[in-house]
């Protein structure tokens, strides 16, 4: 009788065939991709289009906490955060975006309080403006 050793079970997966298949697919896609031309979309035209006013209202807050509302280069001083919300509602500008520009030395909590009050007043889009640092 032959003493055969029982084969050990292989615990590894042979990935060589999968790599071959992937390389063949890669070549097929590289050859066929340049053959497809991007579609040209013809957009319908109209005689007159309406323009949408997307210029945001700007709220500026200086280092002393003085608040100003700027609408189309018209500056209005605001006494408090509550008055700011009232003035924005009076303008009917709840759909317009509002950009808050605050002094760098102002407390963060005061800026968040202004943004929160604007959200409570129904303003849907509130953003903070920043100044980009010069590199180099």
Helices and strands as residue ranges (DSSP letters): H 16-33, E 57-61, E 67-71, E 74-78, H 81-91, E 98-102, H 108-120, E 126-128
